[in-house]
Amino acid sequence: MNCLHWYKSAGTRVMAVFRMDWQLHFFWGLFLTLTGQFWAPLYLSGLLVTVAKEFLDLWSKRHWCWIDFTCGCAGCLTAVAFL
């Protein structure tokens, strides 16, 4: 098995387990929290944007998606672990 075949199969498995929108929430939380290294008040930006987005979903779609919230918070915690 060469590297390209392994990479394609790993990508297929990741996409089967973690949908694209969940990955978006994770990386959104990760990168916004990582911007805190440039300006300290931005440490909370990933968490605040995740919560704000879920409140907007609650207002517009009438439901709160816990997996989106969890993925966003996981991204924030991962960024804090890196920092």
Buried (B, 14 or more C-beta within 10 A) or exposed (E): EEEEEEEEEEEEEEEEEEEEEBBBBBBBBBEBBBBBEEEEEBBBBBBBBBBEBBEEBEEEEEEEBEEBBBBBBBBBBBBBEEE
